[in-house]
Every structure is written in structure tokens, then in C-alpha cells.
Amino acid sequence: MLASKRSDFTAEMFRFYASTPMIIIDGPRGPVPTGDLPIYEVPALLLGLLGHHEPTIMDYTRAPAGMRVRPLPGLHFDLLDDGRVEVCKEPPFTPACERSSRWLRDVLTVNDDLFVGGQHTRR
């Protein structure tokens, strides 16, 4: 029983740290219902609100379906839609950690393209 409660607390703690509660107001249309939105999803959301629906580099920042990813130095956490939390530190990875690891590599490529000018996503 105690282990179950600790697991629930841990899941809620990481769910809290993996998202950024905020209010986005879309002009005269008012507040946008975002819930707890991870900060890495904000640029794509804003582009959509501005009416920009063509493919962009920000498409690579959408987390894999069914999870939110919390990257930390040397590891990352997957907050799965079913409430589970997976810690992804090193291979061999679970299927969820493998998907989020591939996603993190894509996000690092976007980061390099935007801030270093690598232009790897333009190829």
C-alpha cells in the first residue's frame, strides 16, 4: 500500500515538473485551453494560433504520442498518458524510452539548427 502511494506521489511530482501551467490569450477569442502544456510545445501552438499551418522546424518538437518528456542532464523521464513514469537513463531502453530518446535526438538537432545554424533539418 505504501509503495503504491509513493508511486502515485512520484508520478504526480514528475507530471508537475514536466509541464508549464500558463494562460495564453488569443486576442478577442480569449484564453486558449492548454491545460499543463510543456514549454517545448508552446512555439508550435503559437504558430497554429497565428494561422501558420505549413510544416516548420517546430514540428520536430512535438513529443511522441501518449507521453510527455522531461529531459534532464544525463537522463530523461517519460510521463505516460496512463499515469506511469519511466526513467530513461541508458540502453537497453523500454519501447517508450526508445521513442522518447529518438525524439530527444530530433529536438537537439532543432536546437543546433536554431542556435548554431547547423541547418540539418533543411536537408
C-alpha positions as CSV (number, residue, x, y, z in Angstrom):
1,M,0.0,0.0,0.0
2,L,2.8,2.4,0.9
3,A,4.7,1.7,-2.2
4,S,1.6,2.4,-4.3
5,K,1.1,5.8,-2.6
6,R,4.8,6.6,-3.1
7,S,4.5,5.7,-6.8
8,D,1.4,7.9,-7.2
9,F,3.2,10.8,-5.5
10,T,6.3,10.3,-7.7
11,A,4.1,10.3,-10.8
12,E,2.3,13.5,-9.8
13,M,5.6,15.2,-8.8
14,F,7.1,14.5,-12.3
15,R,3.9,15.4,-14.0
16,F,4.1,18.7,-12.3
17,Y,7.7,19.3,-13.3
18,A,7.2,18.2,-16.9
19,S,4.8,20.9,-17.8
20,T,4.3,24.6,-17.5
21,P,1.0,25.9,-16.4
22,M,0.2,29.1,-18.3
23,I,-2.5,31.2,-19.8
24,I,-2.4,32.1,-23.4
25,I,-4.9,34.7,-24.6
26,D,-5.8,34.6,-28.2
27,G,-6.9,38.2,-28.7
28,P,-10.6,38.7,-28.8
29,R,-11.2,34.9,-28.8
30,G,-9.9,34.8,-25.2
31,P,-8.0,32.2,-23.2
32,V,-6.8,29.1,-25.0
33,P,-7.5,25.9,-23.1
34,T,-4.0,24.4,-22.8
35,G,-4.0,22.6,-19.5
36,D,-0.5,21.9,-18.4
37,L,1.5,22.4,-21.5
38,P,5.2,21.6,-21.7
39,I,7.2,24.6,-22.7
40,Y,8.6,22.8,-25.8
41,E,5.1,22.7,-27.2
42,V,4.4,26.4,-27.0
43,P,6.1,27.5,-30.2
44,A,4.0,25.1,-32.4
45,L,0.8,26.1,-30.5
46,L,1.6,29.8,-31.1
47,L,2.3,29.2,-34.8
48,G,-1.1,27.4,-35.1
49,L,-2.9,30.3,-33.4
50,L,-1.2,32.7,-35.9
51,G,-2.7,30.7,-38.7
52,H,0.6,29.2,-39.8
53,H,-0.3,25.6,-40.7
54,E,2.5,24.7,-43.0
55,P,5.3,22.3,-42.0
56,T,8.0,24.0,-39.9
57,I,11.1,23.1,-37.9
58,M,8.9,23.2,-34.8
59,D,7.1,20.0,-35.9
60,Y,10.1,18.1,-34.6
61,T,9.4,19.3,-31.1
62,R,6.0,17.6,-30.7
63,A,6.5,14.8,-28.1
64,P,5.7,11.3,-29.2
65,A,2.0,10.3,-28.8
66,G,1.0,9.1,-25.4
67,M,3.7,10.8,-23.4
68,R,5.3,14.0,-22.1
69,V,9.1,14.0,-21.9
70,R,11.1,15.7,-19.1
71,P,14.7,16.0,-20.3
72,L,17.4,16.3,-17.6
73,P,21.2,16.1,-17.8
74,G,22.2,12.5,-18.4
75,L,18.6,11.1,-18.4
76,H,15.0,11.8,-19.1
77,F,11.6,10.9,-17.7
78,D,8.6,9.8,-19.7
79,L,5.2,10.7,-18.2
80,L,2.9,8.3,-19.9
81,D,-0.8,9.1,-20.5
82,D,-1.8,6.1,-18.4
83,G,-0.1,7.7,-15.4
84,R,3.1,5.7,-15.3
85,V,6.5,7.3,-15.1
86,E,9.5,5.7,-16.9
87,V,13.1,6.8,-16.1
88,C,15.3,6.6,-19.2
89,K,19.0,6.7,-18.4
90,E,20.9,4.3,-20.7
91,P,20.2,1.4,-23.1
92,P,18.7,-1.1,-23.2
93,F,15.6,1.1,-23.3
94,T,12.0,0.1,-22.9
95,P,9.9,0.8,-26.1
96,A,8.6,4.1,-24.6
97,C,12.2,5.2,-23.7
98,E,13.4,4.3,-27.2
99,R,10.7,6.5,-28.7
100,S,11.5,9.4,-26.4
101,S,15.2,9.0,-27.0
102,R,14.7,9.3,-30.7
103,W,12.5,12.4,-30.1
104,L,15.2,14.0,-27.9
105,R,17.8,13.5,-30.7
106,D,15.5,15.3,-33.1
107,V,14.9,18.1,-30.6
108,L,18.7,18.5,-30.2
109,T,19.0,18.8,-34.0
110,V,16.4,21.5,-34.0
111,N,18.3,23.3,-31.2
112,D,21.5,23.1,-33.2
113,D,19.8,24.4,-36.3
114,L,18.2,27.3,-34.5
115,F,21.1,28.4,-32.2
116,V,24.2,27.2,-34.0
117,G,23.0,27.4,-37.6
118,G,23.6,23.7,-38.5
119,Q,20.7,23.6,-40.9
120,H,20.5,19.8,-40.6
121,T,16.6,19.9,-40.8
122,R,16.8,21.7,-44.2
123,R,18.4,18.7,-45.9
